Amino acid sequence: MTDPLPTGLIADAVRATVEGEPDVVAAWQAGTPKTWGHLAGRAVGTARRLSGRPLTDGERRQVWAVLWDALQRLPRMPGGPP
């Protein structure tokens, strides 16, 4: 059995994803297809790299939930809808 991912690791993965993909975040805000999948995959990949192991299904869902929350709280990016 693996230890659960620390909350800080998930937050770091989400922060790195959002900060590292500003164009994709703006496109997601504009409703561009496939941007959520790109951001979700990037966040899970970053969490995997930081943890040094594959994530469980539940951990992937946890990363997605934190990412979704973070994206919802962001101010609108330039080029996105008002």
C-alpha positions as CSV (number, residue, x, y, z in Angstrom):
1,M,0.0,0.0,0.0
2,T,1.3,3.5,-0.9
3,D,1.2,6.5,1.4
4,P,-1.4,9.1,0.3
5,L,-0.1,12.2,-1.5
6,P,0.6,15.1,0.7
7,T,-1.7,18.0,0.2
8,G,1.3,20.3,-0.4
9,L,2.5,18.1,-3.2
10,I,-0.9,18.3,-5.0
11,A,-0.9,22.1,-4.5
12,D,2.6,22.3,-5.9
13,A,1.7,20.2,-9.0
14,V,-1.4,22.3,-9.6
15,R,0.5,25.6,-9.1
16,A,3.2,24.5,-11.5
17,T,0.6,23.5,-14.1
18,V,-1.4,26.7,-13.9
19,E,1.7,29.0,-13.9
20,G,3.5,26.9,-16.6
21,E,0.6,26.9,-19.0
22,P,-0.9,30.5,-19.1
23,D,-1.9,30.2,-22.8
24,V,-3.7,26.9,-22.2
25,V,-5.4,28.4,-19.1
26,A,-6.6,31.4,-21.1
27,A,-7.9,29.0,-23.8
28,W,-9.7,26.9,-21.2
29,Q,-11.3,30.1,-19.9
30,A,-12.4,30.8,-23.4
31,G,-14.0,27.4,-23.7
32,T,-11.5,25.9,-26.2
33,P,-12.0,22.1,-26.6
34,K,-9.4,19.7,-25.1
35,T,-7.8,22.3,-22.8
36,W,-9.2,20.7,-19.7
37,G,-7.7,17.4,-20.6
38,H,-4.3,19.0,-21.4
39,L,-4.2,20.8,-18.0
40,A,-5.5,17.7,-16.1
41,G,-2.9,15.5,-17.7
42,R,-0.1,18.0,-17.0
43,A,-1.1,18.3,-13.4
44,V,-1.2,14.5,-12.9
45,G,2.1,14.1,-14.6
46,T,3.7,16.7,-12.4
47,A,2.3,15.1,-9.3
48,R,3.6,11.8,-10.4
49,R,7.1,13.3,-11.1
50,L,7.1,15.0,-7.7
51,S,5.9,11.9,-5.8
52,G,8.2,9.6,-7.7
53,R,5.5,7.0,-8.3
54,P,2.3,6.4,-10.3
55,L,-0.8,7.9,-8.8
56,T,-3.8,5.8,-7.8
57,D,-7.2,6.5,-9.4
58,G,-8.3,8.3,-6.3
59,E,-5.2,10.4,-6.2
60,R,-5.7,11.4,-9.9
61,R,-9.2,12.4,-9.0
62,Q,-7.9,14.4,-6.1
63,V,-5.4,16.3,-8.4
64,W,-8.2,17.0,-10.9
65,A,-10.5,18.4,-8.1
66,V,-7.8,20.7,-6.8
67,L,-6.9,21.8,-10.3
68,W,-10.6,22.5,-11.1
69,D,-11.0,24.5,-7.9
70,A,-7.8,26.5,-8.7
71,L,-9.0,27.3,-12.3
72,Q,-12.4,28.4,-11.1
73,R,-10.7,30.9,-8.7
74,L,-8.4,32.5,-11.2
75,P,-9.2,35.9,-12.6
76,R,-9.9,36.0,-16.3
77,M,-6.8,35.8,-18.4
78,P,-6.2,38.3,-21.2
79,G,-7.8,37.0,-24.3
80,G,-10.5,35.1,-22.3
81,P,-14.1,35.9,-22.1
82,P,-15.2,38.8,-19.7
